[in-house]
Amino acid sequence: MLARIVKMQMVLMVQKKTFQISFGFVLLYVVLTYLFYCIKYSGSALSNIVSASSLYAGNSLTVFANFLNLLFPFLTAFPFAFSYLTDKSVKILSIVQTKSGTRRYYISKTIACFVGGFTLYFIPFLISILLNLTTFPTKGVTLWGPLFSWNYSNWLTGKAVMVDAAGVGLPFLKLYIYNPLLYNLLYALIFSIFTGVLSVFAFAISFLIRRYKIYLLLPIYAIVYGFNALTFLLDTDGATKFYLLRVFDYITVDTMYGKTPFFFIGLTFALVLLSAFLIMRQIKTDQLY
């Protein structure tokens, strides 16, 4: 019974314009990134072409990554997080819950939201990896410099960092060096799982909104850009250690120093707990009526 309701919610999600627009934008971002580097390196010597792993769309140094960073909070909420408010506004909420059961209704929407947020990025990023593998060399120059050059190792190991930071160098460095393809797949999963969690969080927050769906975008915007601002505020002359709290740097392939895994794991865990609390509370509330 639950599987059938989940399937129905998934079909509804895929048919929504919000999901189609979000997915189309991420796919467009991947394709434009790929085409840009195809044109850039057209006719170049093989030794000068950047490796396929470095041109992965989830790398924070790729040409259009800043645009994805800018729109990331909005795209994440679009796939299906508005669905509860939509059901409520068209006055079919009680009818649907009666037919499917209140608990099944919310669980199915939660699953659909997570899958929607996950799919939104994972499929385009997987396409990016496959396109790059079929076009660019698998070894050689990287966006951090030529493979195993002095500058390359300094950026990846964090030896170029001149401040006391919570963390330096590229996370999972050995995996990146020995298997960059698997490394990109790992980060595609991290990115997609986190966006799935954020999508569920936006759905859970929708229970607290009475009107104006646009307000649903504000919590995710506050999380992403609030931590960006906090990173800037903590980076003062009197600070003894630099902590990086920019969320986007944790979910993309990025050598920025100051990362601490406890922040990202703690943030993800807190979002999951808060979402679970709000969803369970809403289930109990609706079951009373």
Number of C-alpha atoms within 10 A of each C-alpha: 7 14 10 11 18 20 14 14 21 19 12 14 22 16 11 14 13 18 23 15 14 22 24 14 17 22 19 13 20 26 16 15 19 22 12 15 17 15 10 11 14 10 9 10 8 13 12 12 21 23 24 24 27 26 24 29 31 28 22 23 18 17 15 16 17 13 10 18 15 14 14 18 22 16 23 31 30 27 30 30 32 22 19 17 20 14 14 12 12 8 11 12 16 14 11 13 16 11 10 16 16 19 17 18 21 21 17 20 23 26 17 28 33 25 22 27 31 25 18 26 26 22 16 23 26 18 17 23 24 14 18 21 17 10 12 20 16 16 16 19 21 18 15 18 16 19 17 15 11 10 15 18 17 16 20 22 17 19 12 15 16 8 12 14 17 14 20 21 21 18 21 10 15 11 14 17 13 10 12 19 19 13 20 24 17 16 19 26 18 17 22 25 21 21 29 27 23 27 31 30 27 25 28 27 21 21 15 11 13 11 11 8 14 10 12 25 20 15 17 20 18 13 15 19 18 15 17 16 13 14 17 14 10 16 14 11 7 7 11 12 16 19 21 24 23 22 20 20 17 22 22 21 24 18 23 20 26 22 24 17 13 9 15 17 10 11 15 16 13 12 17 15 13 14 22 16 13 17 22 15 14 17 18 12 11 12 12 6 6
